[in-house]
Amino acid sequence: MTKIDFYVGKTNSLQARLLLACKVVMKAHQQQLHTYIHTDAPTTSSKLDELLWTFNELAFIPHALAPTKAQNVRILIGHDHEPMENCGLLINLSNEIPTFFSRFERLAEMLDQEEAVLHAGRKRYQFYRDRGYNLDYHQLKI
C-alpha cells in the first residue's frame, strides 16, 4: 500500500512549493528512486524543469519532461502523462488526486498556505485516510 506524506509549508507561493519539491527530488535522486512529479499545468511543469536545473549550484539532478524518448530517466515531470513503470515516488503538485497514485510505493503531497491549495489538500487527506492509507503530516518551518 502506498505510504503518503503531506508536506505543508508556511508560505503561500507556488515558487516555495516548487523549491520544496526540488529538495524532495534531490533526496530521491540521492536514493536512486524513480520519481514522477505530477503538476497541474504545462507552465508549472516548465517552471519546475527550469528550477531543477538552477536551484542548487552544487547539485546536478538529471530529469526530463514527460513523455520522453530518453532512456533510463529516473526523474520525470508531467501534467498529463501517466507513468507506466518504475513507480517509486510520486510528488503531487496538483490540487487533484492522481488517478495512478496507488501504483507508487510513496506519495509526497506538497501544500502551502494558499487557501485553494490547503482546501484541496484537506480533501485529498480525507480521501486517503478514509481508504486506510498510512499518512504522515509534516508542518514545515519554511
Steps between C-alpha positions, in 0.01 A plus 500: 500500500625848413656696787385863483678805645350848509752786507347834596707817465445832678481715186229540241704501179534249222874580485548385861307179430715435194817555705371253758437250221858554378633410845291183510614414146863550601458249786322257267780536245762427768304184587473412129120492513298513181296816547207650316401859577137567415409865441178682416600662169772529235613833648558343842688210339723748313566707815600189692715379212692828501525508878645148518786616278571814704386471864825347631824593329680208666254229396414352163163328481441342159134506405266537203154623412254219430448338267859450390681260271814522713604172660577445869351828623424459869329836552210608282279809518156501345148632522306280258714188490448175687825319584485131425798347682763550770250642745709602800404855601220722377516870589164669457500872431144508366180553697357172373554139601708336226295201382817290483637579849444149638763352267768692690676384816497857636304818434614846612225762503636858490282769660539864590280755680301611194134437585416304183810279543423432869134426432583254219772346719253441783265324261782278373605423859144392585481290184821312581416468872152363428658228286749393767824640359795558732522881531769724645467877535802731509447867594807678364666813637562646155 
